[in-house]
Amino acid sequence: MYEYSRPVYYYETDKMGVVHHSNYARWLEEARTFYFDDMDLAYIVTESYGVMCPLTDLSLKFKRFAKYGDIFTAKIKMTMYNGVRFRMEYTVVNQDGQVLLEAESGHAFVGADHKPVRLQRAIPHRHELMKKLVEEEI
């Protein structure tokens, strides 16, 4: 399981002094971006082949508030990959290990025409890396 940590920034909080709910989705994208960068699957390289990977669905379950001064850690793993789509699971905890959020996201590989793309045909070596990642997570 991959982990990404950083402090909560002041601008992410709302009038109640807690992180605004919209920022959690941003944290997941940050964590996912660093995950793929560190796994030699950077989005920017995939996109250089004309393949993008948009979000298809997102589920967030809020458990606790995060506050300014907290340090959050997003724990992330890939749970499914079929060559066109993949799924990620996340658990976000604070510095005390308290669960703040449980989440899941779906993604698909598409071309410039926004039609599904089989990664095995478009970028075979990246397909192999994706397969390896999901096999290691299971």
Buried (B, 14 or more C-beta within 10 A) or exposed (E): EBEBEEEBEEEBBEEEEBBBEEBBBEBBBBBBBBBBEEBEBBBEBBEEEEBBBEBEEBEBEBEBBBBBEBEBBBBBBBEEBEBBBBBBBBBBBBEEEEBBBBBBBBBBBBEEEEEEBBBBEBBEEBBEBBBEBBEEBE
